[in-house]
């Protein structure tokens, strides 16, 4: 299947070095592009170049902060079923 030049320009940097970028007024943020590309089976060949300019301590701290932010966000979210009950309540199916 042919893809647009803009999509190819989005895929290739990710495929090479896990690089993503944001275009103003675009629907997806960087994290959404990562999820879409990985979901389509596009795996980076190498890690992002930013990891090469950090010391080991900086990288450990950065990744630890990232994990802490994700963990904090997850703790604040409702359980999946609770979310569904609040978002689209209805009668449970009868058997």
C-alpha positions as CSV (number, residue, x, y, z in Angstrom):
1,X,0.0,0.0,0.0
2,X,1.3,3.4,-0.9
3,X,1.6,5.9,2.0
4,X,1.9,9.6,1.9
5,X,5.2,11.4,2.0
6,X,4.3,13.0,5.3
7,X,3.5,9.6,6.9
8,X,6.8,8.2,5.5
9,X,8.6,11.2,7.0
10,X,7.0,10.3,10.3
11,X,7.8,6.6,10.2
12,X,11.4,6.6,9.0
13,X,12.9,8.6,11.9
14,X,11.0,6.4,14.4
15,X,12.2,3.2,12.6
16,X,15.8,4.4,12.8
17,X,16.1,6.0,16.2
18,X,12.7,6.0,18.0
19,X,12.4,9.7,17.2
20,X,9.0,11.3,17.1
21,X,8.0,15.0,16.7
22,X,5.0,17.1,17.2
23,X,3.4,19.3,14.5
24,X,1.3,22.2,15.8
25,X,-2.4,21.7,15.4
26,X,-1.9,18.0,14.8
27,X,-4.3,15.4,16.2
28,X,-1.7,13.1,17.9
29,X,0.9,14.1,20.5
30,X,4.3,12.4,20.5
31,X,3.2,9.6,22.9
32,X,0.2,8.8,20.6
33,X,2.5,8.5,17.6
34,X,4.7,6.1,19.5
35,X,1.7,3.9,20.4
36,X,0.4,4.0,16.9
37,X,3.7,3.1,15.3
38,X,4.5,0.3,17.8
39,X,1.0,-1.0,17.4
40,X,1.6,-1.2,13.6
41,X,4.7,-3.3,14.3
42,X,7.2,-0.6,13.5
43,X,10.1,-1.2,15.9
44,X,13.0,1.2,16.2
45,X,16.4,-0.2,15.2
46,X,18.2,1.9,17.8
47,X,17.4,3.9,20.9
48,X,16.7,7.6,20.9
49,X,20.0,9.6,20.5
50,X,19.2,11.6,23.6
51,X,20.2,8.6,25.7
52,X,23.7,8.9,24.3
53,X,24.2,12.4,25.6
54,X,23.1,11.6,29.2
55,X,25.4,10.2,31.8
56,X,24.3,6.8,33.3
57,X,23.2,8.7,36.4
58,X,21.2,11.2,34.4
59,X,19.5,8.4,32.4
60,X,18.7,6.4,35.5
61,X,17.2,9.6,37.1
62,X,15.3,10.5,33.9
63,X,13.8,7.0,33.5
64,X,13.0,6.8,37.3
65,X,11.2,10.1,37.1
66,X,9.3,8.9,34.1
67,X,8.3,5.7,35.9
68,X,7.2,7.7,38.9
69,X,5.0,10.0,36.8
70,X,3.3,7.1,35.1
71,X,2.8,5.3,38.4
72,X,1.4,8.4,40.0
73,X,-1.0,8.9,37.1
74,X,-2.1,5.3,37.2
75,X,-2.8,5.5,40.9
76,X,-5.2,8.3,40.3
77,X,-7.2,6.5,37.6
78,X,-10.2,4.5,38.3
79,X,-10.2,0.7,37.7
80,X,-11.2,-0.2,34.2
81,X,-14.7,-1.5,35.1
82,X,-15.4,1.5,37.4
83,X,-14.5,3.8,34.4
84,X,-16.8,1.9,32.1
85,X,-19.7,2.0,34.6
86,X,-19.3,5.7,34.9
87,X,-18.8,6.4,31.2
88,X,-21.5,4.2,29.8
89,X,-23.7,2.9,32.6
90,X,-26.3,0.4,31.7
91,X,-27.9,-2.8,32.7
92,X,-25.6,-5.8,32.9
93,X,-26.4,-8.4,30.2
94,X,-28.7,-11.2,31.3
95,X,-27.7,-14.8,30.8
